[in-house]
Amino acid sequence: MSVVPVSEAERVALQALRRAGAPEEAARTQVGLLLEAELRGVPSHGLLRLPRLIRRIHNGVANPAATGQHEWRAPGMLSVNGENGLGPVVALAALEAVKPRARELGVAVAAISNSNHLGMLAWYAEQVAADGLALIALTTSEALVHPWGGRRALVGTNPIAVGAPTGGRPFVMDTATGVVSMGKIHDHANRGAPLEPGWALDAEGRPTTNAEAAKAGAIAPFGGAKGYALGLAFELLVAGLTGSALGDAVKGTLDDDAVCNKGDLFIVLDAGLAAGEGRLAAYLDLIRESPPAEGFDTVRIPGDRAHQVRAGRLESGLPIADEVWLQLQALAEGAVHEETVP
């Protein structure tokens, strides 16, 4: 691992993305999302995603200049054709369009198709909640999770995030419906680290702790049958509203040359309708101050650990896998052809 100052990681990542043809604002949006993932200890959604995204730009399946075409299908329903744009660029443009409608109507929805990898959902939930609105965010992925009782990957990891203003730091929950993300499997493979038992199956459907073997296999649903049911429900909801692909027909976030055909769904609600943000913050504090169980030093709210990690890494720097950091430096310096980066 290399420990890299945040400012240096940002400089290198921005330069690499600019070389690929990204406009300045789009590059800063994409890199900002990736850096936030690194800062919060989520490398699976961090800078390791950038070399592949750059290859996708050069292969013509990601358009760094696109912000998406908007069509209001109903007063509170925005349909977005992402035009193969960068996921966070398209998503933020869609959120800016629906937030005024949510304040007017109480709720507004953005249904996004034809956009690239969305990244860490907590990033969007926190920004929306900081504006005094609540957000439910859903996205789908390639078929990476095996059904409960099955051995073949047929369902996406299909994460959900919820953000709500509380009067203090927004409450944000972000979790996939697979026990881990495929990005986390790749991160373990990059570091040569074993997986936890129960995380994944290999290509033959056998339990494995080998990250390389798991990349060709399937991830377990979290919580057994319940996580499987949630992931399947989210896949049907997102595909139904966005027209995106389903199951093993989904492509484009883990390869270099397929058009990304997953879907993204943002449900924005006017959190001021019920008022009383202060009581939400008081309730969260009550939970934090409750006595911890044996083996725990404290009771945390979702997001507490990530913010602690973030504060530390702003001072000490980002631990980045050597393979990833070398790729990014080479891309930033133009020392290699982007298409050839492994």
N, C-alpha and C positions, 0 to 999 in steps of 0.2 A: 504494500500500500504506500502511496505517496500522500503526504499531508500538504495541501496546497492552500495558500491564502485565498480567501473568497474573492478578493479583487483580481487576483491573477487568474483564477478559474473563470471568472466572468470575462476578462479580457480575451483569453484564449478561445472560449466558446463563441463569443461574439464575432471574433475575427474569422473563425472557421465557418460560421453561418453566413457572414457577409460574403466570403469568397464563393459560397454556393449560390449567391445571387439574392439573398434575402434583403428586403428594404430595412432600413435602420429600425423603424418602430416595430416591425414584425420580428426582427432578430432579438430585440430587447424583450419583447413579450415572451417569445419562446424560451430564451435563455433564462429569463426571470423565473419561469415556472420550473425549469430543470434545476436551477440553483436552490430554489425553495425546498425541493424534494431532498437535495443533498443536505441542506442545512438541518432539516428535520429528521435526518436519519433514515430516509427512504431512497437508497441508491437505485432500487429497482425502477424508479420513475425519474431518475436523475440523469446525469451527463452520459451514462452509458447508452442512452437513447439517441444521442446526437449524431454519431457517425452513421447509423442506419438512416436517420432522417435526411442527412446530407446526400447519401446514396440515392434515396428516393427522389430528392429534388433533381439530381443529375439524370435519373432514369425517367423523368417526366411524369411521375405519379404523385408528386407533391408540388404545389404551386405556392411559393413563399409570398407572392404578392396578392393572393386572393383573400378577400374578407367575407365572401359568401353573398348569395342572392337571397333576398327576403321577400316572402309573400305571406300576407295575413289571410289565413284560411277561415278565420272567425275573429271576432273582436279580441279574444284573449288567446289565440292560437297562431303562433308564427312558425311557418315552415321555412327552413333554411337549407338551400343547396350550397354546400361548402365549397364547391368548385375545386376540390382537391387541395384546399388551403391548409395551412398549419393549424392543428387542433385548437390551441389556445387563442390564436388570432381570430379564427372564425367564431369560437365560443364567446369571447369577450364582446365582439361586435353584436352577437345575438342577444346577449344579456343586456347590453346598453339599450337595445331596441325594446326589450320586454319589460324592463323595470318601470318605465312610466305607465305602461298598461296595467301592471300589477298594482301600482298605487291608485290608479283610477278605478279598476274593476275589483280589486281585492286579490286576484290571482291571474297570472299569465304564464303561458307555456311556450318554450322554444323547442321545436323538434328538428334536429340537425342530421342531415345525411351528407355523404360525399365529402367528409372532412377527415383529416389525419388524426393520429393518436392524441387523445385529450389530455393525458397525463394525470397528475395527482388531483383528484376531485376536491380535496380539502382546500386547495388554493382558491377555487371559485367560490366555495361555500363561505369561506372567511371574508372574501371581498364583498359578496352580496350582503352578508350579515352586518358588515361594518357600515353599509349604507342604510341600515334599519329595516332590511327586508329578510325574509326567511327563504331558504333554498332547499329543494330536494333535487339532487342531481343523480342521473342514472346514465350508464354507458355500457355498451356491449363489447365483446372481444372475439377473437378466434375461438373455436371450440377447443378449450384447454382443460375442462373439468369433466370427469366421468360422472354419469348419473349415479345416484345412490343404488348400489347393488350391481353396477356395471363396471366395465374395465376399459372402455373406449371413450376418448374425449369427444363429447357431443354438445356440451354447453359452455358458454363463455364464463370467464371469471366474474363478469358482470357486477362491478362495484356500485355502491350507493354512498352518497354523502348527504348529510343534513347539516345545515347551518342556521343558527338562530341568534338574533341580537339579544343580549341579556342586560344591557346597561353598563357592562364592563367589557372584558375580552369576549368576543363572540363564542358561543358554543359551536363546536364543529366535530362531527363524527364522520369518519371515512373508512369504509371497509369493503373488501371484495367478498364475493360469495364463494370463492375458492379459498381453501385454507391458507394459501399464499398466492401471490401473483407469479406469472411466468417470468416477469422481470426479476423477481427475487431468485427464481431458479437460475436465471442467467448470471445474476450477481454472484451466487454461490459458485457457479461454474468458473467464472472469471477469477475468483479467489482460490479455487481448488478446495472449497469448503464442503463438507458433507451436509446433506439435508437432514432435517429431523425425521425420525420414523413416523410414518403415517401421512407425510406430505404428498407423496406422489407414487405413481406406477411407472414402470418402463414400457417400452413399445409392445411387449408381450402381455401387458396387464399384470405384471408382478410387482409387489411392493419394492421400492428402491430408495436408498439414501444417496445414490450417485447422481449428482446434478446433471452431468452430461447425458446419462441414460434417461433422466426425467424429461429433458428437453424434447425427446422424441416420444414421450409417453403421455400421461394424463395426471392432472392435479386432483386431489380429493376435494369434495365440497366441504366447507366448514360446517361443523355441527351436524354432520351426517345427513339424514333425510331432510331436516329443516333447512339447512343451507342450500341443498340441492333444489328444494321447492322454491325458495326465494330467488335463486339464480335463474331458474326456468321462468318464473313469473315475470322477472325484470326483462328477460330476453323477449318474451312475447309482448310485453307492454311497449318496450322501445321499438321493436321491429314493426309493431302494428301502427304506431304513430309516426314513425319516420320513413317507413318503407324500406328499411335496411335489411340486409341478409340475415339468415338464421343458421345456427349450428355450424357444421363444418363447411358451409358456403362462405363464411366470413373470412376475409383476407385483408392484409394491408397494414398491420401494426407490427408484425414480426418478420416481415420479408422486405425485399428491396424493390420489387418491380410490379406488384399487384396494386391496382386501384383500391384504396381503403373503402370498404363497403359496410362497416359497422354503423351504429346509430348512437346519437347522444340526445338526452332529454333533460331539459331544465324546467323545473316547476318553481316559479317565483311567487311568493305570497307576501301580502302586506302585513307585516308583523305588528303594525300599529293598530290593527283593527280591534284586538282584544286588550291592548295596552298592558301596563304592569310589568315592564322589563325588570324592574328592581326586584320583584319577587322571584323571578327566574334566577338572578344572580344569588339571592339569599339561599335559595334551595340548593344550588350547586355548592355554595360554601358549606351548607349543612352536611352535604355528602362528603366533602373533603375533610371536614372536621370530625367525622364519625370515627369510632375506634377501628383500627385495622385488624384484620384476622391474623391468626398466627402465621408467621412467615412473611408478613408484609410490614413495611415500615410506615406506610401511609396509604390513604385511599385517594385515588386520582380520578379526575374527570377525563374523558376522551380528549386528547390534544395536549394535556398537561406535560406528558413526557416529551412530546415533539418540541414544545416550546422551551423546555429545559435544554434539550439537545441543541436547539437552534442558538440559544444564548451562548453556549459553550463553543460552538463551532465558529460563530462570528469572531470570537477571540483567538481560538487556536488553529483554525483552518479546517479544510474539508479532507477527510480521508478518502482518497479516490484510488481504485484499483489501478495498478501500474499499466496494465494493458490499455485501459480506457484513457488514461492521461497521456500516454505516448501517442495514441491515435489522434486525440484532440490536438496535441501540439503539432503533429505532422500535418493535419488538415489546416490548421491556422497558418502554418508557415508555407503551405503550398508545396511541401517537399514530396508529396505523393499524389498520385491520381486518386481522387475521391472514390472512384468506382472500385478500386482495388483494395481498399481497406477491409480487412477480414471482419 
